[in-house]
Amino acid sequence: MIPRKFYNPVTSLLLSSKGGWTGMRLTGEVRRSQGLPTPSDANSAYKPIARTDRRFNRLKVPRKLQGELPYASKSKIIKPRRKATYVQRRVVVLEPEEKEAIALLQQAKALRKDQVTRRRQERDRKASVRKRITEKEVSEKGERKRRDKKEYMRTTGIKRKREQEQEGRSQRRRV
């Protein structure tokens, strides 16, 4: 159903005294007269932006690569201090519990380091065994391939020789 059109002309503006007529008030005027605040959406309000400072790890350039760099790109190597700093000079007296904890950590690190070296040695040993086996297989495969090729050439040579002999016989008969 379509709404009917409605037309209501304002005839008072045609009168000589136009100041007497006032139209509908705006929403802001109604709020001001009634003392109501303007509604605001919490998501639309501006908030201060809090950004944390980003800290990046130092760039570590290998010495070999550093030697090949042009002078301007080389990292500036800081000379070691001549005098020890306060932190280096101060004496730290550890409690017995702290000493035990540090000793335990050092033992755990030593065990881990030993375990890593043993694993690396085992891995290297297995890799060398595997390399020897693969080299042996490759050499055997090459030998087999060479023998097969030799056999193939020998048989094809014999076949060609027979074919040539048969062609020679057939040509003699034609003449």
C-alpha positions in Angstrom: 0.0 0.0 0.0 1.5 3.3 -1.1 1.1 6.3 1.3 -1.0 9.1 0.0 0.7 12.4 -0.9 0.1 15.2 1.5 0.7 18.9 0.7 0.3 21.6 3.3 1.4 25.0 2.0 2.5 27.6 4.6 0.4 30.6 3.7 1.6 32.8 6.5 4.9 33.5 4.7 2.8 35.3 2.1 1.7 37.8 4.7 3.3 41.2 5.0 4.6 40.4 8.6 6.9 37.4 8.1 8.6 37.6 11.5 5.6 36.2 13.4 5.8 32.7 12.0 8.3 30.2 13.3 8.7 26.7 11.9 9.6 23.5 13.6 12.6 23.7 16.0 15.8 21.8 15.3 16.8 18.8 17.5 19.8 20.7 18.9 17.5 23.6 19.9 15.0 21.3 21.7 17.9 19.6 23.6 19.4 23.0 24.6 16.0 24.3 25.9 15.4 21.1 27.9 19.0 20.9 29.1 19.6 17.4 27.6 23.2 16.4 26.6 23.9 15.3 23.0 24.1 11.5 23.0 27.5 10.1 22.0 28.5 6.6 21.0 31.4 5.2 23.1 33.0 3.6 20.0 33.0 6.9 18.1 34.9 8.8 20.8 38.6 9.6 20.2 41.0 7.8 22.6 44.6 8.4 23.3 46.9 6.1 21.3 49.3 4.1 23.6 52.2 2.6 21.6 54.9 0.7 23.3 58.5 1.3 22.2 59.7 -1.5 20.0 63.1 -2.9 20.7 65.0 -4.6 18.0 67.9 -7.1 18.4 71.3 -5.9 17.3 72.4 -6.8 13.8 75.2 -9.3 13.9 77.4 -9.2 10.8 79.9 -12.1 10.4 83.5 -11.0 10.5 84.3 -12.6 7.1 81.4 -10.6 5.5 82.4 -7.5 7.5 85.8 -7.6 5.9 84.3 -7.5 2.4 82.0 -4.5 3.2 83.0 -0.9 2.1 84.4 1.3 4.8 81.2 3.3 5.4 79.1 0.1 5.9 81.5 -1.5 8.4 80.2 -1.7 11.9 82.1 0.5 14.4 83.9 -1.8 16.7 84.0 -0.3 20.2 87.3 -0.4 22.1 87.2 -2.3 25.4 87.1 -0.2 28.5 90.4 0.4 30.3 88.8 0.8 33.7 86.3 -1.6 35.2 82.8 -0.3 35.7 81.1 -0.2 39.1 79.1 -3.3 38.3 82.3 -5.2 37.3 84.2 -4.0 40.4 81.5 -4.7 43.0 81.8 -8.0 45.0 78.8 -10.2 45.0 78.5 -12.4 48.1 76.2 -15.3 47.4 74.1 -17.1 49.9 74.6 -20.9 50.3 71.2 -21.6 48.5 72.2 -19.4 45.6 75.6 -21.1 45.3 73.9 -24.5 45.2 71.4 -23.3 42.6 74.2 -21.9 40.4 76.2 -25.1 40.8 73.2 -27.2 39.8 72.5 -25.0 36.8 76.1 -25.3 35.7 76.0 -29.1 36.1 72.8 -29.3 34.0 74.4 -27.1 31.3 77.5 -29.3 31.3 75.4 -32.5 30.9 73.4 -30.9 28.1 76.5 -29.8 26.3 78.0 -33.3 26.6 74.7 -34.8 25.4 74.7 -32.5 22.4 78.3 -33.3 21.4 77.6 -37.0 21.7 74.6 -36.7 19.5 76.5 -34.7 16.9 79.3 -37.2 16.8 76.8 -40.1 16.4 75.0 -38.2 13.7 78.3 -37.5 11.9 79.3 -41.2 12.2 76.0 -42.3 10.7 76.2 -39.8 7.9 79.7 -41.0 7.0 78.5 -44.6 7.0 75.5 -43.7 4.8 77.8 -41.7 2.5 80.1 -44.7 2.0 77.1 -47.0 1.3 75.6 -44.6 -1.3 79.0 -44.1 -3.0 79.4 -47.9 -3.2 75.9 -48.2 -4.6 76.5 -45.5 -7.2 79.8 -47.1 -8.3 78.1 -50.5 -8.6 75.3 -49.0 -10.5 77.8 -47.3 -12.9 79.6 -50.6 -13.4 76.3 -52.4 -14.1 75.3 -49.7 -16.5 78.6 -49.9 -18.3 78.3 -53.7 -18.6 74.8 -53.5 -19.9 75.8 -50.9 -22.4 78.7 -53.1 -23.6 76.4 -56.1 -23.9 73.8 -54.0 -25.8 76.5 -52.7 -28.2 77.9 -56.2 -28.8 74.4 -57.6 -29.6 73.4 -54.7 -31.8 76.8 -55.0 -33.6 76.2 -58.7 -34.3 72.6 -58.0 -35.6 73.9 -55.2 -37.9 76.6 -57.5 -39.2 74.0 -60.2 -40.0 71.7 -57.7 -41.7 74.6 -56.4 -43.8 75.5 -60.0 -44.8 71.9 -60.7 -45.8 71.8 -57.5 -47.8 75.0 -58.5 -49.6 73.6 -61.9 -50.4 70.3 -60.5 -51.7 72.2 -58.0 -53.9 74.4 -60.8 -55.4 71.3 -62.7 -56.4 69.8 -59.7 -58.2 72.8 -59.0 -60.3 
